Amino acid sequence: MPTIALVDDDRNILASVSIALESEGYRVQTYTDGASAFDGLQNSVPDLAILDIKMPR
């Protein structure tokens, strides 16, 4: 199953996009800031990453 990483500081967006992608059969990794995404993606590389480019960290 393909994995998609979502990075956004808005938890509502993460939740709604995650639900939509999971309902289509994707595995979803979510991160609320760039630092946690950087750390998490070192251990588990997704097939695709969707990023919010305007985040505080």
N, C-alpha and C positions, 0 to 999 in steps of 0.2 A: 504494500500500500504506500503510495507516495506521501511524503511528509512536507508540510508547508510551515514555515516559521512566520509568525506575525509579531511585529514590533510596533507598539503604539502606547503612548502614555494615557490614552483615554480607555479606561476599562470597559465602558459600554460598547465601544467600537470593537475591542478585542472579543468580547462575548458574542456580539451579533455576527461578526464575520466568522468566528470559530464555529458557531452553530451551523451557519450556512455551508461551510466547507466540510465539516464532519458529516452533515447529512448527505453530501455527495460522495462520501467514502474516503476522504482525506484524513490523515493523521495530522494534528495541529499542535505546534509548540507556540506558546505565547510568552511574550516578554514586555514589561512595562517601561523599560528604558534601555538605552544603548549599552550601558555597562553590563547589565544582566544578560542581554542578548549576546554580547561579545563572549562572556564567560560560558554561557549555555551552548552556544554554537561551536565552541572549541571541542566539546565532547560529543555532540550529535549534529552532524551536518545534514541540513534539510535538502530536499530536491528543489525547493523554491523559497525565497524569502520576500515578504511584503513588508515594506518599511514606511513608517511615518518619518519624513525628513525634518520636521520641526518638532524637536523634543528638547526638554531642558537638559538631559544628560545623554 
